[in-house]
Amino acid sequence: MAKKIRASVPAKVILFGEHFVVYGKRALATAINRRLTVVVSDREGDGYHVKIDNIPTFGLELDISVGARKAYPYKDYDSATKAVAYVKESIEYLEERYGLSGGGVEIEIKSEIPLSAGLGSSAATCVATIAALKAYFGLSGDLEAIRNDAHQVELTVQGAASPIDTAISTYGGYVLVDRNEVKRLPLAGLDLIVGTIGSISLSMATEKASEIGLKTKRVVEEVKKRKENFNTVFGYIFDAADEITAHAIEAIEADDLVNFGTLMYMNHGLLDAIGVVPRRLSELVKVSQALGALGAKVTGAGGLDEMGGVGSVLVLPNESGARIKTALDIAGALVMEVKTGECGLKIEAGF
Ligand code: MEV
C-alpha cells in the first residue's frame, strides 16, 4: 500500500526573553493557532521532490537529488527561501544521523505561518519535516528526539539558536527555557493580536531576499556584536530580562493581565536597547500602547531597519482590540487574532 504521512505543527510566539535566551536567560514561549503541515508520500524514482505551497507570499517546487548535495540545484528564487535551507538540511541531517538513503519521496509543505516574521516558521519547517520523514521511514516518533533533531538542524543553518522555537513546535502549549533547559508549563490560554510587517516580497532581488530569509541569524549576530562592545551593560540588561520572564510567569499564574502587559512593555524596551527593534515595529508597539493595549512588544528575533523592518509584534489588547487591529492594518501590518497554548506536533498516517 502507498505510504502517506502527515505531520502538522503550530507557529510560536515568544512572550518573554527572546535573544536573552541565546545567552542562557529565561524565556517563555507559546504555540498559537496557525499551523504548518508537511505531507510525505511515495514518489517514483530517487530523490526528494519538495513542493512548498501557501506560505504567505510565495510558493515553489524543486528537486533535491540524492548524492548531488554539493551541486544542489538552487536557482533563481529557490535560493532565496529559508524554507528550502531548512528542508534541505533536515534531509541531510536524517541521512547522516539515521542512515536514510535513496529518498523516493514527495514532500509537500503548506503553511499558515508568515516567513521571517518571528513566528517560528523555520522551527516549524524542521520539526514537521523531520517528524514526517521519520514516521515515513519507520523511525521512532519519540518527541524529545524529534525536538533535538530539529534543534540540531536549526543550529547548522543559523549558527546560533536556543532550543525554544523547536520546543514549542514540538510540544505546543507553553515552554519555559531556563539555563538552556526546556520545561513545559501548564498555563492558561490568552487571546492576543499579532502584527507582522512584510515578508519576502516577490519583487525583491534574490540576494536581498536571501538575507532576509536568514534574518534570525543576522539579527542574533548583530546582538552579539553590540554585546561585545558593551559587555557590562549587557550583563545588567540580560539579568533584567531574566527577572521579567520570572515575573511574567507569576503574573499569568495569578491571572494578572495588567502586570503581564506592563512586563511586555518592559521586555520590549530591553529589546530596543539591544538593537532589534526597527522603526516599523516600534511604531506598531507605540500605536497599540496609545490605543490602550495592556501590553505590546516585538516578538521573536525582531529586525533591522536595513532589512526592511520585517518582523512581528505581539499585543495584549484591552477592550479596544478592534481599534488596535485597524491601526495595525493601516500601519501596513498583516494582522492576526491568535489563541495561545495550542497543541504541538500531530502525526497522522494513511489518511
Ligand atoms: C528567534 O525566534 C528567537 C531568538 O531568541 C533566537 C533563538 O532563541 O534561537 C532571537
Boltz pocket constraint, residues with backbone or C-beta under 6 A from the ligand:
constraints:
  - pocket:
      binder: B
      contacts: [[A, 14], [A, 17], [A, 18], [A, 19], [A, 20], [A, 21], [A, 22], [A, 118], [A, 120], [A, 160], [A, 161], [A, 162], [A, 163], [A, 164], [A, 165], [A, 216], [A, 220], [A, 300], [A, 301]]
      max_distance: 6.0
